[in-house]
Amino acid sequence: MSERRQKAEQDGRRGERLAALYLALTGWRVVGRRVKTRMGEVDLVARRGRTVCFVEVKWRARREDLATAIDARRLQRVADAARLLAPRYARFGEDQRIDVILLAPRTWPRRIVNAWQPHG
């Protein structure tokens, strides 16, 4: 693995740890981390009450880069993975959603609640 890729991996893991802490401080319980499926990976799975949240975490070195950190293609990948994971984490009748948490140094986390709206 290249040095640059290794640094990006470390930053991503740091971002996921910070996002998990942020979720815990806002009343969520993290029940899964870096959960892999054949369709992709979900960074964090969190639960609060009867809601299960599949969370995509994006860390950027500069706050300005957060605006382009997430796009429809990435969200589709998370949605596909979440669909496969839902039976493992959500009980019948529970709400499910996909959130995004954007992080950068010296900024408060930005959470996009219910970031994915399925088409059709």
Stockholm file with secondary structure:
# STOCKHOLM 1.0

chainA/1-120         MSERRQKAEQDGRRGERLAALYLALTGWRVVGRRVKTRMGEVDLVARRGRTVCFVEVKWRARREDLATAIDARRLQRVADAARLLAPRYARFGEDQRIDVILLAPRTWPRRIVNAWQPHG
#=GR chainA/1-120 SS CCHHHHHHHHHHHHHHHHHHHHHHHTTCEEEEEEEEETTEEEEEEEEETTEEEEEEEEECSSGGGGGGSCCHHHHHHHHHHHHHHHHHHCCTTCEEEEEEEEECTTSCCEEETTCCCCCC
#=GC SS_cons         CCHHHHHHHHHHHHHHHHHHHHHHHTTCEEEEEEEEETTEEEEEEEEETTEEEEEEEEECSSGGGGGGSCCHHHHHHHHHHHHHHHHHHCCTTCEEEEEEEEECTTSCCEEETTCCCCCC
//
